[in-house]
Each structure stands twice: as C-alpha cells, then as structure tokens.
Amino acid sequence: MDIEKIIAEHGDYLLKVAYLYVKNEATAEDIVQDVFIAFYQKQEQFRQESSLRTYLVKMTVNRSHDYLRSWKSKRLTLFEKITGRTTAVTPEKEFLAKSTKRELVEALFTLSVAYREVLILYYFEDMTTVEIAQLVCCPEATVRTRLQRARKQLATAIGDYDWEVLRHESI
C-alpha cells in the first residue's frame, strides 16, 4: 500500500477525529502522525476485515484515549487553565466561535469521553449504532444508552436542539 496515498486520502479526516477527542490541533496532529507511523510499520497486520478508514479511525480513537489518560494531557490542560491560554489558535476554534454550534461543541466537551464519542460518531460521522458498537468495542445496547444519556445531558446544558439536523453536518 502506498502510504502517501493513504495519508492524502485519510489524513484530514483522522485529524478531525483526533481533534474532537483532544481539543488541541498540535496534539491531534501528533496523534495522527503516530497512527500513520504505526500503520506503516505494521501494515501487514491489517487483515482487511473492515475498511482501511475504519481501521485507521480505530487506531486514532485508541491513540486519543491513550493521550487523554496520559500525564502529558493532564499537564497541558492544567497549563491552559492556569494561564487562561490555549497552546494554539486554530481556524476550527475561530469558526466554532461564530455560530450557535459553538455552544453545542462546548457542551459536547463537558460530556465524558464515552458519551461524547457516541454522539460525534452518530450525528457528525453518520455511523449506525451497530457500527459504533463495533468501533468502541461495546454492546449496541450500551451505545444506545450512552446516546440517550448524552442527549439528556446536552439538552440540560443547551436546551432543546433539533438532533436530526446534526446528521449530515460537519463540525
């Protein structure tokens, strides 16, 4: 497989996925770079049981979870809270600040990772509950429960929102 072609086809999407987890563009870029390096080194382990995109997304989600559990993540978050600054100003942040979606995204980031990931995958990535269950390695009923609870928490945070409008939109 041509790694340059794979990076060109999937890089932006994986960056978006990583950013939704870690909320920092530079960190998301590092995660995606690590994913591509790991894939390049172990591409023979890819058994093509799923699409390459699904495989790379799963790697990105796992690396993002690893990062969020790490001490580095906690130090960076603490630095941002103490100084009141983020480590990078990104076009994504500027765009989100201009619209009602800003409130939604801020509310999304107040949710636990488990709730946030199912909402993002379901509404923004247009995945089914079955696909999400396979991706996050949990029963489909758990995905449906997380979706329901996440919606309830978001409704409390931002009021009523037309959830179906979110499908087919991108962040």
N, C-alpha and C positions, 0 to 999 in steps of 0.2 A: 504494500500500500504506500502511496506517495504521501508522506507526512505533510508536505507543503500544501497539497490539495486539501487534505483533511483540516489543516489549520485554517485555510481560506474559507472552507465551507462551514465549519462549526465554531470557529474562534469567537466571533461576536456573540453568538447565542450562548456559549458557555460562559463568557464574560458577564453577560446579563444574569445568568443563573447564579453565578458566584456572588455577584454584587447584591442580589436580592437577599442572600444569606448574611454576608459580612458587612454590608453597608459602607464599603470603602473601596474606591476604584483601584488604588495601588495594590491593596491586598487581594482583590478579585483577580487582577492581572497576574499576580504571583501564583495564585491557586491554579489558574488556567494554564500557566506555563508549566507548573508542576504536573498537571494532568497530562499535557502533551508529552512531556519528557517520560513520564511513567508509561504512557501508552506506547511510545516509540520503543522503549526498552523491552516491553513485554507484549508487543502486539501479537505474538504467536499464541498468547493465552486467550485472545478474543475468539470465541467459538462461534460467533455469528448466530447465536440463538435469539438475539434481538438485533435491532438495527444498530449501526455504529453510533448514531446520535444518542440513542437511549443508553448505550454503554458509556459513552463519554459524559453524558449528563449524570449518570450514577456515580462515576468517578469524581466528578466536580462536586456533587452533593456530599459525598463522603469526605472529600478534602476540606470542604467548607465546614462540615461538622467537626472534623479534627481541629481545624483552626479555631473554631468557636470554643472548643474545650481547652485550648492551649493557654498557657500563661501569657504568651505574646499578645493574644487577643485581649486579655484582661488588662494588661499594661496599657495598650493603645486606647482602650475605652476609658480607662482611668485618666490618662493624659488629656483626652478630649473633654472629659467632664471638669477636670481641674482648671484647664486653661480656657475653656469655652470655645476652643477652636477645633476644627476637624483637620486632618492631615492633608486633605486635598479638596479643592473646589472643583466639582465636576459639572459638565453640561447636564447630566441627568438630574443632579440636585437643583440646578437652576430651572430646568423645565418643570420639575415637580412643584417647585415653589410658586409657579404662575397659575396654577389651576386648582380646582376642587380636589383633584386626585392627590394633591399634597396631603390633605387631611387623611385621606384613605391610606396612603402609604405610611404616614406617621403612625396611624392607628395599627396598621399591619405590623409595624416593627415593635409595637408594645406586646404583641402576642408571643407566646412561646414558639420556639422553632418548629415544633411538631404541628401546631395549628397554622402557623404562617406558611409552611411549605405546602400543606394540602390546599390551602386557599390559592396560593400562587399557581400551583400546578393545575388546579381545576379551572380557575377563572382566567388566568392570563396565558397559560400554556395549552388550554383546551384539552386536557387529558381527562379520561374517564376515571371513575373511582377504582375500577379494576386495574388500569394501567398505573395509577398512583400507588395502589397496594403493592404491586409488583416492584415498583421503583423504590419504595421506602421499606419494603420487607415487613409488612404487617397485614393482618386480615382486612378484607374490604369493609367489613362492618366497622372496624376501627377508623378507617378513613372517613366513612360516612358520619360517624360520631364526632370525629375531630372537625369535619366541615360544619356540622350543626353547631357545635360549641364555639367554634371560631366566629361564625356568623353572628351568634348571640353576643359574644364579647365585642365585636366590631359595631354591632347595632347600638350597644350601650355607649360605646366611645364616640360614634359619629352620627347616630340617629339612623333613621330608615334610609336605605340605599337600594337602588334597583340592581340586584346582584346579577341578573341576566344580561344587563348592559355591559358588564365587565367581560363576559365571554367574547372572544374575538377582538378585544382591545389589547394593546400592549402598554407596558408601563413606560 
